[in-house]
């Protein structure tokens, strides 16, 4: 518990240093995009590196709504980034789902994300909180998920988001060694609370209504494509709202200026780990809001 508390405190402190929410009216200087400068720690990004862009991100998938969502976003010219689990709400290697285009395996769903122009990133294998894990346990969570993504799209992710939004020194060190960037957010819809569209709209507007063109740094927004109300209600409203404010939808890698995938995407990029049983983790999501 002490380690978790420390990690939460460090994450909150980092958010203050990063200077978000990014809606200041007193300075035109670019805000920093990363919050960790320690040489042995993964870099943490909270918002985009320039004005005028917006990164829409989704956690905890894939799930039964994901195929249609990826298709709808493409039709509307919206590029998004999906932070995926391999054994959370579904078992990606074994499960399948019925879509408007027929029965699809979840590996096919991930490939569909990618083929639709979206970006694929890691949210660990089982949605496991990385705080307090050993180095080997962190590597297992990340490498097994990397294997799944590689199997689906032939590339290994270089972007990740830690479950519950927290890491510690051990996991931060391993994530850097594995070549990841840690992508957080500055707009949290808290759609997992299921309090309704009006509450979610209010949270978004509390951050973005005061944005100043050519001054406010671009945002990274957090949603979850495992929730039907998010996909059917929040996403359509959010897209319209962001477009009316004049933002361009971009992937996270474009937003923060890093590569989305490891340069060497061969099957032996990541160190070998022991075999792990693919047991689905709980689908309950607890997101710590730093706003």
N, C-alpha and C positions, 0 to 999 in steps of 0.2 A: 504493500500500500504506500510505503514511503517513497519507493521508486516511482510509482505512478503519479503520486502527488508532485514529485519533483519534475517529472516530465511535463505535466500539465502546466506547472508554473513556468518552466522554461519556454514552452510553446506560447503561453500568453505574453511573457516578456518579449519574446521574439516578435510577436505581432505588434507590440508597441513600438519596437525599434523600426519595424518595417514601415510604420506610419499609415496603416490602413484602419478604418475605411478611407479610400482614396478620393475624398471629395473636398479637399481644402480649398479655400478661396484666398489664402494668404501667400501662396508660393507657386511659381511656375517651374521650379526645378524638378527634374524627373525623380520619382521615388525609387528606392532600390527594389529590385525584383526578388533578390534572395536574402535570407535572414541568417544564414550560418556561414561564417568565414573560417572556422577551424579547418586546418589543412587535412585532418583525418576524418572529417564529418561530411555527410551528404549535404548538398545545397538544397535549401528549402525555398520554394517560390510561392508567393501569395497573390500576385496579380501580374498583369502583363507589363512588358518593358516599354510600352509607348501608348499614346492616346489613340482613341478612335477604333479600338479593336475589342472584341468580346469573345471569351472562350466558354462555351457551354460544355459542362462535364457531367457525366453520370457514373454513379458508383453501384456496386453490388451485383450487377448483372453478370451474364445474360439471364433473361427470364422470358416468359411467354409473350411479353409485350415488346420485346427488343427488336424483333424482325420488322414489324410494322413501323416502329419508331424510326429505325435507321432509314427505311424507305421514304417515310414522310419528310424527314429532315432533308434528305437529298433532293426531293421534289421541290422543296422551298429554298434550295440553295444554301442550306445551313450545314457547316462542317462542325462536328462535335468530337469529343474525346471520351472514350468509355474505359473506366477503370474496373477491370474484371476480376472476379473470383473464379476458381475452378471447382470448388466444392462448398458453396454457400446456399443459395436458394435452390440451385440445381447442381447435379453432378455433370459437368460439361462432357466428360469422356463417355458417359453412359446414357444420359437422358436425351430426349427429343421433344419437339413441340409441334403442334399444328399451326401453320401460318396461312395467310391468304394465298401463298404460292405452294401449298402442300406441306406434307410432313418434313421437318428439317431436324437434323441433329444440332446440338448446341455448338459443335465445332463449325458446322455450316453457318450458324447464326453469326459467329465471330467473323468468319470469312465474309459474310454479307456486310457486316459493319465496314470492314476494310475495303471491300469492293465498291461500297457506296461513297467512298471518299473520307470516311471517318478515321479517327486515330485510335489505336489499341494500346492500352496501358495496364499496369498491374495494380491490383488491390490485395495482393497476397493470395495464397491458395485457399485458405479456409476462413478468411476474414478474421484472422487472429491478431489480437493486440500484440504488437511487437515489444512492448515495454516489459522488461524482466526476462526475456528469452535469452538463451545462450547464442553465441555466434553461429553454431551449427544449426540451431532451430530456426534462426532468421534465414540462413541460407536455404534451408529446406523449404520454407514457406515461399521464398522468392524464386528459387530455381525450379521447383515443381510447377509453379504457375507459369514461369517462362517457357517450360517445356510444352505446356498446353497451348500457349499462344503461338509458339513456333510450329506446332503440329497443325494449327488452324491456318496460319497465314505465311509461314516460312520466314518469319522475322522474329527477333527477340526484342521485347520492349526495353526502352531506356528511361521511361517515365513510370513513376509509381505514386500511389497515395496510401499512407498507412491507415489501417482501420482505426476509427475513433480519433484520427488526426494527431496521434502522438507517437513519438519515438524516444529512445534514450541514447546514451553514448554508444552502447554496444551495437544496437541496430543501426544507428547513424553511420558507424564505422563500416559495418558490413555492406550497407547499401551503397556507400561510396566505392568500396572495393569492387562491387558487382557492376558498377557503371551507371547507377540510377541517379535521376534527379527526383526530389520529393516535391510533389505538386499539391499545395494546399488550396485555399480559396479566400476570397474577400466578400463574396455574396453567398450567404447560406439561406436557402429557401426553407430549411427544416421541414421538407415535405414528409419526412418519416414520422412526424408527429400527427399527421392526418387531421389537422385542425381546419382544413378547408381552404379553398382558393383565396378568399379574402385575406386570411391571415398570412398566407404565403406572399400575396401581392404586397401587403403592408411591409413585410420584411425586405422585399426587394426594393421597394420605393424608399424605404428608410435609408438605404445606401445610395441609390442611384438618382433619385429625384433632384438632388442638388449638384449633379455632375456638371462640369463646365467644359464646353467644347474646347479641344486643343490644350486643355490643362489637366483634367482628371485622367489618371492612368487607366488603361484598359482593365476590365474585370475578369475574374475567373469565378464562375457560378457553380454551385453544387446542387445536384438533383440526384434522384435514384430512379432508374428505369424499371425497377421491379414493382413499382406501385402503379396501379391502373389509373388512379386519379391524377397522378403526375403526368402520365403520358397523354391522357385524354383531355385534361383541363389546364394544368399548369403550363405545360410546354407550349401549346398554341398561343396562350396569352403572353408568355414570356418572349416568344419570338417576335410577336407584333410589337410589344413594348420596346424591345431592344432596337428593332429596325426603325421605329419612330424616333428614337433618340439619335439615330444616325450612326450607330456602331456597325462595324463589319464583323461578321462571325468568322472566327479563325480557330484552328486547332490549337491545343495547348503548346505544342512545340513551336508553332509560329508565334504565339502570344509571348512566350518567354525567351525565344531565341536559342533553342537547343535541338539536338537531333532526337526524333521520337523513337528510333530503334538503334540497337547496337550496330556499329559499322561491320563487325565480323559476326554475321548471323548464322554461322555454322552450328551444327548440332553439339559441338563440344566447347561452345563459348563459355558456359558456366561450369564451375567445378561440380563434379559428381556428388550426389547426395544419396543417402540410403533410401531404399524404396519406402513409400508411405502409402498406407491404406487411404483410399479416397472416401472418407466419411463426411457427408454434408455437415457443415457447421450451422449454427443457428442463423436464421435470416434476420434476426433483430439487429437493427443498426443504431448505434449510439454515436452521434456526431457532436463533438465539442465545438461550440461556436466561439470564435475568437473576436467577433465583431464588437 
